[in-house]
Amino acid sequence: MKKRISKLSVVLISALCLSGIFTGCGVTPSTPNGTNGKLSIVGSTSVQPLAQELADAYTAKNKDVKIDVQGVGSTAGIKAINDGTCDIGTSSRELKTEEKAWKLTEHIIALDGIAVVVNPKNSVSEISKEQITKIFKGEIKNWKELGGIDKEIIVVSREAGSGTRGAFDELLKIEEKKDGKTTSYLKADALIAEGNGSVKANIASKENAIGYISLGFLDNSLKALKVDGVEATVANVKNKSYPISRPFIMLTKGEENATVKSFLEYIKGDEGQKIVSEKYISIK
């Protein structure tokens, strides 16, 4: 009799586990499309606002899915996906040689320009790539050297690990990579701002400052300088005439689960790219 009860109990418990009544049985509820309902995205602060918009639009249609988006910097995001501590890593710069060796899968979801910005009261409206490099290296120190007022230039840059800074420094040759080491030539007294928002706040409050931000963060509180005679616009980044631009990348490693696949397909599809094109450059 005891053996019969024991067998019956096992059958009942197994059935309850399969039905999802016993939450401690390790069964994860599935969404209609087979996803596990949770997704974590970690990385670039520049990609974060776009990733959040895409996540909000996606979860509005897939209500059983929850997506957490964190902006901690491109380098941190790349490391997170390699370490397996997130589902998707994001970067606003190309992967470095050592990062490419980690065998990550790159999904370019958008293109972005990096705008060189000053306070709206600044009379200077155009600059060359060479002049930008000299300013950030500390070789050009006064606005009068650029046709502006006789005031010292306040340089505002981003924190180490920022994808925007990595792309900017590489494109403008403000850093040099040799024998696996990176040497920065950024002037020693440059102000370091944590995130695009901090750059905006510094430039908007300092009339003689210069900095750079993701094109998607540009608004009336700043003035974007023409670079080599070309305006920082979506159209000019797309036609490749604007010289300071970079990709927005989502990264995965190994086999992607159903949630990741579904979300990436949504981003690359017509609806996702329509959201991308509102502020950035569509990949289509």
N, C-alpha and C positions, 0 to 999 in steps of 0.2 A: 504493500500500500504506500509506504514511504517513497519507494522508488518511482511509483506512478505519479505521486504528487510532485516530486522533484522534476520529473520530465515535463509534466504539464506546466510547471512554473517557468521553466526555461523557454518553452514554446510561447507562453503568454508574454514574458518579458521581451523576447525577440520581436514579437509582433508589435508590442508597444513602442519599441525603439524604432522600428521601421515606419511606424505611423507618426513619429515625432512627438509623442506624448511625454516620453521620458527625455527631458532636455539634457540630462547628464549622460546620455548614451553616445554622445559625440556626433550626432547627426546635424549637419549644417543645412538650414532651409535653403532651397534653391529658388531662384527667380525663374520666370517663364522661359527666359532664353538660356537657362543653364548656368548662369553666373552664380558666384557664391555670395554676392550681395555686398562685399566690402572691397574698397580699393584705396590704397595710400599712395600719394604722389608727393615726392620730396625733391627740392632743388632750387633752381634759379629764382631770385626775387623778381626778375624781369618777366619770366614766363608765368609766374604765379597768378597775376590777375587774369591772363588769358586762360590758363588752365582752370581757374575757378569758374569763369564764365562758361566754359565748355562743360565742366562738371555739373554746374547748375542746370544747364539746358538738357544734358543727358539724363540726370536723375529725375527731372520733371517728367520724362517719358518712361523712365524705368524706376518706379517709386520704391522698389525693393532694394535698390542699390544705394549704398552710402559711400561717398567719396570724400576723403580728407586730403586737402592740399596745403602743403607747408612750403614757405619760401625761406630757405636757409643758405642759399648760394649755390652756384653751379658745381663747384668742386665737391661740396658736401653731398649734393644730390647724386653725383656720379659715383662717389664712394658708397653711398647708401644702397644704390641698386647693385653695385658689385658685391657688397657685403650681404645682400639679401634682406635688408631691413626695411625695404619698401617694395611696392609693386611696380612703380614707374619712377625713374629718376628724370629730372629735367635739367637742361643746360642751355645757356644762351651764348655758348661759344663752341668752336670745334673741339673735338677730343684731342688731348695731347698724345704724343707717341706712346708713352707708358700706359695711358688709359685705353688706347686702342688694343693693347695687348690683352686686355681683360675680356675680350670677345663679347662686348656688349652690342646689342642691336640698336641702331640709330633710326629713329622715325622723325624726319623733319616735318614739323606741323605748320610752320610759318617762317617768313623772313622778316627781319626788323632792321631799321636804320638806327644808328647812334647819333643823336643830335648833339652838336656842340653848342652850349647855351650860355647866355649872359643875362644880366639884369635888363629889363626893357628900357631903362633910362640910359643904357650904354649907347653911345653914338656909333660905335663900330658895328657894321652889319655883314661884313664879308671877311674871310680869312682863308689862308691856304693850308694844305696839310703840313707843309714844311714849317709854317709859322706855329701851328698847333703843337707840333713836336717840340719846337724850341721853347714855347711857353711852359709846357709841362716838364721839360728838363731844366727850366730855370735860366735859359739862355736869353730869352726875351722877358724882361721884368716889368716894363712900364707900358701903359696903354698908348702913350704918345708915339712909341715905336711902330704902332699899327694905325696911326692917324687919329687916335683918340685923345682923351685928356691926359694931363700930366699926373697920373696916379699909378701907384704900384698895383700890379695884377695879383689878385688873390686866386690861387689855384685850388680847385676842389676836385678831388679824385675819389674813387671808391675803395672799399676795404679789400684786403688780400682775399682771394678766393671768389671774388665777384666775377661772374661770367662777362658782365658788361666791361669791367676793367680789363679782364684778360683779353677780350676781343679788341678793345680800344688800344691797349698798350702794344699788342701785336701788330695791329694794322698801322699804327702811327710810329712804330719802332721806338717805343719808350722803354721797352725791355729787350734783352738779348738772351737767346738760349744757346748755350755752348757746352758741349761735353756733359749733357744731362743736367746742367745747372742754369738757372734763370737769374739774370742780373737786371735789376730795375734801375732806370735812370730818372725816375720821378724826383722832382726837387724835394729836398729834405723837409722844408717847412710847409709842404702842401697840406691842406685840410683833408682829413679822411672822413667820408660820409658813409654811414651804414645804410645802404639801400637807395633806390631812386628817389623816394620821398624825402630823405634827408638832403640829397643833392639839391632838390627843388627848393627846400626851405632855406638852404644856405645861399643859393643864387638869388632868390627873391628878396632876401634881407640884406644882401651885400652888393652895393652898386658896382663895385670894381672886381667882382668875382667872375670866374669862368669855370665851367664844368661840362659834364656830358651825361646824358640820360637816354634810356630807351625811347625811341620815337613815340611809342604808345603812351608815354607819360607827359608828352609835351602839351602845354596849355598856355593861356594868356599871361600867366605869372612869370613866364620866361620868354626870351627872344632867341630863336635858333639862328645861328650864323650860317650864311652860305659858305660852303666849302669848295674851294677851287671854282667858284662861280655857280655852284649848283645848290638849289634849295633842298633842305632835308624834308622830303615828302615821300609818301608811299609810292607814288607813280615813279619818282626818280630812283627809288631803291629797286623797284621791280624792273625798270629798264636798265638798271646797273650803271646809271650815270652818276648817282650819288656815291662817293668813294668810301664811306664808312658804314658798312652794313654787316650783318651776321645772321646765322640761322637760329631758329628756336627748335630745340630737339627734345623729344621724349625718348627715354632709354629703357630697354628691357634686357633681361639676361636669361638665357635658357628658354625652355618652353613656356609660352605665355598661357595663363589660365583663361577661362572663358570670359571673365569680367574684363580683363585687360584687352583681349582681342576685340570684344564688342565695343569698348570705349574708343580704342584706336581707330576702328573702322568708322565709327561715328565722326570722329575728328577729321578724318581724311575724306569723308563723304561730302556731299553738297551742302547739307545743313551745317556741319561743323565748320567747313571752309567759308561759309557765309558769315558765321560769327567771327572767324579769323579776319576776314576782309574788312570788318567794321573799323579796325584800328591798325591792323598789320597787313602784311602782304600774303595773299593766299598762295598755296603751293600749286594750285591748279591754273 
